Amino acid sequence: MEKTNVAIVGLGTVGTGVARLLLDHGDRTARHAGRTMWLKKAVVKDPTKPRDVDLPKGVLTDSLDDVIDDPEITVVAQLIGGLEPARTVMLRLLESGKDIVTANKALLAEHGPELFTRARELGRSIAFEAAVAGGIPIIANISQCLSANQLRSLEGILNGTSNFIVTQMDENGSSYEDVVREAQRLGYAEADPTMDVDGTDAAQKLAILAHLAFGATVDWSEIPRVGIDQLDPNDLKYAKELDYRIKLLAVANLAEDGLELSVGPTLVRVGTPLAEVRDAFNAIRVIGDAVGPVFYHGLGAGQMPTASAVVADMIDTAVGRTRLTFQTLEYFSIDQPPRAKLRDADTLVGRYYYRLPVANHPGTLAAIATVLAKHGISIASVIQHEKGDGSQHLDPVPLVIMTHEATEGAARAATSEIESLSAVTGPVVRLRVKD
C-alpha cells in the first residue's frame, strides 16, 4: 500500500491524541486514506519529558529541521499554540514544501490572510477543521456542504471550557474557582484559562466562521465580547426562575445593513437546543436561505475530539481533497474584498435581562421604569423577592427586570443612567436574551 509520511510539530494534549490515532489505528486511517499514514517525526521542545504515548524509536526530535529538510514528509500537523513561534514555524514548513494541518484558531484569526496567501503562492494548503468546535465538522459544512446557501444566521456555543464551567455552576452550585480547577484537571482548560473564560477564544472562532459563512474580514478583537469570568451565581439562579439558562453565546446575523457579531453570556430559553448543551459540548445553529435551520452538536474541548478533526484533515490532505478546495475557495485572501460589513453595535435589537441592587423603598421601581421608558424600553416582567428575614425595608435587595426588544445603544444608555440613581446601590448586570 502507498505510504504518506507525516509529522507532528507540538506534542501537547492534542498532538498526543493525534499520535495515538495514527499509531494505534493505522488500519483505520489507511482504509479511509487508501494509503498508510506513517508518523515519521514528532517535534517537541524537550525530548526527555515523559509522554503519554509510546512513540517508535527515532520519531521524537527537538529539531524542526528534521522535518523541514526531509522531502519525504509531505503533511505536517502544526499544533503549536499562540502566535509566535507558531507563525514563523508555519511559514517555514510551507516554504519547505509541506502541506499543513492546524488547530490554532488564534493564529488563523490574527494572521490568516498572510498565511493562506503565502500557501497559495507556494502551491501548498492549510487545513483547519480542528480550529473551531473540536470534533464538530463545522468548517467543512459551512464552506462546502452548505455552499448552495446564503447563510443568514449563525449562533453557537463555541468554547467547551466555558460551557463546562457554567454548567457545573448552574447544575451543582459549584464555585467558579472550583470548576476552573476541575476543568484543568480534565484537560478542558489550560493552566492559564484566561482566553477561554474572557470570551477571546469564542471571538477568534467566530471571526473565522464569519469569514467562511459571510465573507467578512473581521479583526476578532473588534467583536464585542464579554466572558463568563465575572458571571454571578445569582444570575444563574434568576435565569432558571425565568425558565432560561445562561450560555456564552457567539452570534453572527446577516441583515441588509450588514453583519451583527457578538460574544457574551446570554439567557437562552430552556427547551431550545442551545439551552440543552451541557458540559464541554459545543453547538452551532446555522440558518441558510435554502436549507433552513441546521444544528450541529458535539464535544468542543478535550484531547481526542480535537485530534479526531486533525487526523481527518491529515487524511484529506494526503489524498488531495484539501488542495482542491483550498485553491478554489480562497480562504483568507489578502486581495479578496470583504462581502459583508459590520453593523453598528448600537443599532442591534434584542431583549435584555437586568439585575439591579436597589434600596427597597417606595418609588424605586417607578424611577427605574421612567429611565427605561425614556430610552424606549418597555418592561416585560419583574422579580423582586421579599427578604423574609425581618431586615429593614431600606436594605438593598435585588430587582430583576426582563425587557421587550430594544436597541443595544438604548439599553446601554439606560444602564448608565440607572446606575446613577440614588436608589441603585451598585453596578447593574445586563445580559442579552435569546428566546
C-alpha positions in Angstrom: 0.0 0.0 0.0 1.2 3.5 -0.8 2.6 5.4 2.2 2.4 9.1 3.1 5.0 10.3 5.6 3.6 12.8 8.1 4.9 14.7 11.1 3.6 16.4 14.2 5.0 19.7 15.5 4.0 20.2 19.1 3.2 17.1 21.2 0.9 18.6 23.8 -2.6 17.4 24.6 -3.9 17.5 21.1 -0.6 16.4 19.5 -0.5 13.3 21.8 -4.0 12.4 20.7 -3.1 12.7 17.1 -0.1 10.5 17.6 -2.3 7.9 19.3 -4.8 7.8 16.4 -2.0 7.5 13.8 -0.1 4.8 15.7 -2.9 2.8 17.3 -5.4 2.9 14.5 -3.2 2.9 11.4 -5.6 0.3 9.7 -8.5 2.7 10.2 -6.7 5.7 8.7 -5.3 3.6 5.9 -8.8 2.4 5.0 -10.1 6.0 4.7 -7.0 7.4 3.0 -6.2 4.5 0.7 -2.6 4.7 2.0 -0.6 4.3 5.2 -0.3 7.5 7.2 3.2 7.0 8.5 4.2 9.1 11.5 7.9 9.8 10.8 8.7 12.7 13.1 7.3 14.4 16.2 9.0 17.7 17.1 9.0 18.8 20.7 10.9 21.3 22.9 12.1 18.6 25.4 12.6 15.1 24.2 13.3 13.9 27.7 9.9 14.9 29.0 7.6 11.9 29.8 5.0 11.4 27.1 1.6 9.8 27.4 2.1 7.9 24.1 4.5 5.2 23.1 6.4 6.6 20.1 8.6 4.3 17.9 12.4 4.9 18.2 13.6 7.8 16.1 10.3 9.6 15.8 10.8 12.1 18.6 13.1 15.1 17.9 13.7 18.6 19.2 14.8 19.9 15.7 12.3 21.4 13.3 14.9 21.0 10.6 14.4 17.2 10.8 11.0 17.8 9.3 11.9 20.8 7.0 14.9 19.0 5.5 13.1 15.7 4.9 11.4 15.8 1.4 9.6 12.5 2.2 7.5 14.2 4.8 4.6 15.9 2.9 1.9 16.6 5.5 2.6 18.2 8.9 0.2 18.7 11.8 1.4 22.0 13.2 -0.1 22.0 16.8 1.9 24.8 18.5 -0.4 27.2 20.3 -0.2 31.0 20.4 1.1 33.4 17.7 4.9 33.0 17.9 6.8 30.9 17.1 3.7 29.3 15.6 3.5 31.8 12.7 7.2 31.5 11.8 7.1 27.7 12.1 4.1 27.5 9.7 5.8 29.8 7.2 9.0 27.7 7.3 7.0 24.5 6.8 5.1 25.9 3.9 8.2 27.2 2.2 9.9 23.7 2.6 7.0 22.2 0.5 4.8 20.8 3.3 1.0 20.9 3.4 -0.3 22.0 6.9 -3.0 20.9 9.2 -3.6 23.1 12.3 -5.8 23.6 15.3 -4.5 27.0 16.2 -7.6 29.4 15.9 -5.7 32.3 17.4 -3.1 32.1 14.7 -5.7 32.0 11.9 -7.7 34.8 13.4 -4.7 37.0 13.6 -2.5 36.0 10.6 -4.9 34.1 8.4 -4.6 36.3 5.3 -0.8 36.3 5.4 -0.5 32.5 5.9 -3.2 31.5 3.4 -1.9 33.8 0.7 1.6 32.5 1.1 0.4 28.9 1.0 -1.4 29.6 -2.3 1.6 31.3 -3.7 3.7 28.2 -2.9 1.0 25.7 -4.2 0.5 24.4 -0.7 -2.6 24.0 1.5 -3.7 24.7 5.1 -6.5 22.6 6.7 -8.0 23.9 9.9 -11.2 22.0 10.8 -9.9 21.4 14.4 -9.5 25.2 14.9 -13.3 25.6 15.6 -15.6 23.5 17.7 -13.4 20.5 18.4 -14.9 17.3 16.9 -17.8 19.1 15.1 -17.0 19.3 11.3 -18.4 22.9 11.1 -15.7 24.2 8.7 -16.4 21.6 6.1 -20.2 22.0 6.5 -20.2 25.8 6.1 -17.6 26.1 3.3 -18.6 23.0 1.3 -21.8 21.2 2.3 -23.9 24.4 2.6 -22.3 26.2 -0.3 -25.6 26.3 -2.2 -27.0 28.6 0.5 -26.7 32.2 1.5 -26.3 31.8 5.2 -28.4 34.2 7.3 -27.6 33.4 10.8 -25.0 31.5 12.9 -25.4 31.2 16.7 -23.3 28.9 18.8 -21.6 27.7 22.0 -18.0 27.7 20.7 -16.0 27.3 23.9 -16.3 24.0 25.6 -14.4 25.1 28.7 -16.7 28.0 29.4 -19.8 25.8 28.8 -18.4 23.2 31.2 -17.8 25.8 33.9 -21.3 27.4 33.6 -23.0 24.0 33.5 -21.3 22.9 36.7 -22.0 26.2 38.5 -25.7 26.1 37.3 -26.5 22.4 38.0 -24.3 21.7 41.0 -23.9 25.1 42.7 -20.1 24.8 42.4 -17.9 27.8 42.8 -16.3 29.3 39.8 -12.8 28.7 41.2 -13.5 25.0 42.0 -14.9 24.4 38.5 -12.0 26.0 36.8 -9.6 23.7 38.7 -11.7 20.7 37.7 -11.7 21.8 34.0 -7.9 22.0 34.2 -7.7 18.5 35.7 -9.9 17.1 33.0 -7.8 18.7 30.2 -10.6 21.1 29.1 -8.8 24.3 30.4 -5.2 25.4 30.1 -3.1 26.3 33.1 -4.0 29.9 32.2 -7.7 29.7 31.2 -8.0 33.5 30.5 -8.7 33.2 26.8 -11.4 30.7 27.4 -13.2 32.5 30.2 -12.9 36.1 29.0 -14.5 35.4 25.6 -11.3 35.7 23.5 -11.4 32.1 22.3 -15.0 32.3 21.2 -14.5 35.6 19.4 -11.5 34.3 17.5 -13.6 31.3 16.4 -16.5 33.5 15.5 -14.2 35.6 13.3 -13.1 32.5 11.4 -16.7 31.3 10.9 -17.9 34.8 9.9 -15.3 34.8 7.2 -16.3 31.4 5.9 -20.1 32.0 6.2 -20.4 35.6 5.2 -17.1 36.7 3.5 -16.5 39.1 6.4 -12.9 40.2 7.0 -13.0 40.8 10.8 -10.5 41.7 13.4 -11.5 39.4 16.2 -10.6 42.0 18.8 -13.3 44.3 17.4 -16.0 41.8 18.1 -18.0 43.0 21.2 -17.3 40.3 23.8 -18.0 39.6 27.4 -16.7 36.4 29.1 -18.0 34.3 32.0 -15.2 35.1 34.4 -17.4 37.7 36.1 -20.7 35.7 35.9 -22.6 35.9 39.2 -24.3 32.7 40.5 -27.3 34.8 41.4 -27.9 35.4 37.7 -27.8 31.7 37.0 -30.5 31.3 39.8 -32.7 34.1 38.4 -32.3 32.8 34.8 -33.6 29.4 36.0 -36.5 31.0 37.7 -37.4 32.7 34.5 -37.1 29.4 32.6 -33.8 30.3 30.9 -30.2 29.1 31.1 -27.1 31.3 30.7 -24.7 30.3 27.9 -21.7 32.0 26.5 -23.2 32.6 23.0 -21.4 33.6 19.9 -23.8 35.3 17.4 -23.5 36.2 13.7 -26.6 37.6 12.0 -26.7 38.9 8.4 -29.1 41.8 7.7 -29.4 44.2 4.7 -27.3 46.8 6.5 -24.5 44.5 7.5 -23.4 41.8 9.9 -24.0 41.5 13.6 -21.2 39.9 15.6 -21.1 39.4 19.4 -19.9 37.1 22.1 -21.4 37.2 25.6 -23.3 35.4 28.4 -26.9 35.2 27.1 -30.2 33.9 28.6 -31.3 31.1 26.3 -34.8 29.7 26.8 -35.0 26.2 28.4 -36.1 23.6 25.9 -34.4 25.2 22.9 -31.5 23.2 21.5 -28.7 25.6 22.6 -30.0 25.8 26.2 -29.6 22.0 26.5 -25.9 21.9 25.5 -24.1 20.8 28.7 -20.5 20.5 30.0 -17.7 20.6 27.4 -20.0 20.2 24.4 -20.2 22.8 21.6 -23.2 23.5 19.4 -23.8 25.7 16.3 -27.2 26.6 14.8 -26.9 27.7 11.2 -29.8 29.1 9.1 -29.4 29.0 5.3 -31.9 30.5 2.8 -32.3 27.1 1.1 -31.7 24.5 3.7 -33.3 26.4 6.6 -32.1 25.7 10.2 -29.3 23.1 10.8 -28.0 22.2 14.2 -24.5 20.7 15.0 -23.6 19.3 18.4 -20.5 17.6 19.7 -17.6 17.8 22.1 -15.7 21.1 21.6 -12.9 20.5 24.1 -10.6 17.7 25.1 -7.8 15.7 23.5 -9.5 13.2 21.3 -12.4 15.2 19.8 -9.8 17.7 18.5 -7.4 15.1 17.5 -10.2 13.4 15.5 -10.6 16.6 13.4 -6.8 16.9 12.9 -6.4 13.4 11.7 -9.4 13.7 9.3 -7.7 16.8 7.9 -4.4 14.9 7.5 -6.2 12.2 5.5 -8.0 14.7 3.3 -4.7 16.5 2.7 -2.8 13.2 1.9 -5.4 12.2 -0.7 -5.6 15.6 -2.3 -9.1 16.8 -1.3 -7.8 19.7 0.8 -5.7 21.1 -2.0 -8.7 21.2 -4.4 -10.9 23.1 -2.0 -8.1 25.3 -0.6 -7.2 26.7 -4.0 -10.8 27.0 -5.2 -12.4 28.7 -2.1 -9.6 31.2 -1.5 -10.0 31.4 2.2 -8.5 34.5 3.9 -7.2 36.0 0.7 -5.4 39.4 1.1 -6.8 40.6 -2.2 -10.4 39.4 -1.6 -12.7 42.3 -1.0 -15.0 41.8 2.1 -18.5 40.8 1.2 -20.1 41.9 4.4 -19.6 45.0 6.6 -20.1 45.0 10.4 -23.3 46.7 11.7 -23.1 49.5 14.2 -23.5 47.7 17.5 -25.8 50.4 18.9 -28.4 49.5 16.2 -28.7 45.8 17.2 -32.1 44.8 18.5 -32.8 42.3 21.3 -34.3 41.6 24.7 -32.5 42.2 27.9 -32.2 40.9 31.4 -31.3 43.4 34.1 -30.4 42.7 37.7 -30.1 45.8 39.9 -29.2 46.1 43.6 -31.7 48.7 44.9 -32.8 50.3 48.1 -36.2 48.8 48.9 -38.3 52.0 49.4 -41.4 53.4 47.6 -40.8 54.8 44.2 -37.7 52.8 43.3 -39.3 50.7 40.6 -41.1 53.7 39.2 -37.9 55.7 38.9 -36.2 52.8 37.0 -39.2 52.3 34.8 -39.1 56.0 34.0 -35.5 55.8 32.8 -36.2 52.7 30.7 -39.2 54.4 29.1 -37.2 57.5 28.4 -34.9 55.3 26.2 -37.8 53.5 24.6 -37.5 50.3 26.6 -40.7 48.6 27.9 -40.7 46.1 30.8 -41.9 42.5 30.2 -41.6 41.2 33.7 -40.2 42.0 37.2 -38.9 39.8 40.0 -38.3 41.2 43.5 -38.4 38.7 46.4 -39.1 39.7 49.9 -36.1 39.1 52.1 -38.3 37.3 54.7 -35.7 37.7 57.5 -37.0 40.6 59.4 -34.4 43.0 58.0 -35.1 46.7 57.5 -37.0 47.6 54.3 -34.2 50.0 53.3 -31.7 47.2 53.0 -30.6 46.6 49.3 -32.5 43.9 47.5 -32.0 42.5 44.0 -34.5 43.7 41.4 -34.7 41.6 38.2 -36.3 43.1 35.0 -36.9 41.4 31.7 -37.5 43.9 28.8 -39.1 43.7 25.5 -37.0 44.4 22.4 -34.8 47.5 22.4 -31.6 48.6 20.6 -28.2 47.9 22.2 -27.5 51.7 22.2 -30.7 52.4 24.2 -30.1 49.5 26.6 -26.5 50.7 27.3 -27.5 54.3 27.8 -30.4 53.3 30.1 -28.0 51.1 32.1 -25.6 54.1 32.7 -28.4 56.4 33.7 -30.0 53.8 36.0 -26.6 53.3 37.8 -26.6 57.0 38.6 -30.0 56.8 40.5 -29.6 57.2 44.3 -31.8 54.1 44.9 -29.4 51.9 42.9 -26.7 50.8 45.3 -24.2 49.0 42.9 -23.4 48.0 39.4 -26.2 46.9 37.1 -25.9 43.5 35.4 -27.3 43.5 31.8 -27.4 40.3 29.7 -28.8 39.6 26.3 -31.9 37.3 26.0 -32.3 34.7 23.3 -35.8 33.1 23.0 
